[in-house]
Amino acid sequence: MKAHVYHTFAELNAAFEKVILDLGNLKEITYFRSEELRAMYKTLVRIRAQANREFISVLSEREAANALHFEHLCGQGALGSPQTGSD
């Protein structure tokens, strides 16, 4: 898996965290307290959780496929050269 994928995933989570924290701070200010603001806050938390679940699922599948691929490569012999003998 490319490092930029994990980096982008981390940046996305950091951005969600900032928005959620800032919105959480605003909803504590008396004149910003409203059901709509609380609903937005809950929606953002839910969206972040759903996105993380989806991304982690995809990344997990991809990493498992990569691991299998490299296990097969390692089984081919030293430095990736095919093993001699008949199969």
BELDATA-V118170 format. One record per pair of residues at least 12 apart in sequence whose ideal C-beta (glycine too) atoms are under 10 Angstrom apart, sorted by sequence separation. I is the first residue (numbers start at 1). J is the second residue. If there is no record, write none. Layout:
I;J
I;J
This chain:
24;37
27;40
23;37
24;38
26;40
27;41
23;38
26;41
23;40
24;41
23;41
23;43
24;44
19;40
20;41
23;44
24;45
19;41
23;45
20;44
19;44
20;45
20;47
16;44
20;48
16;45
19;48
16;47
17;48
16;48
15;48
16;49
13;48
16;51
12;48
16;52
13;51
12;51
13;52
12;52
9;51
13;55
9;52
12;55
9;55
8;55
9;56
6;55
5;55
9;59
5;58
6;59
5;59
5;62
1;59
2;62
1;62
1;63
1;65
1;66
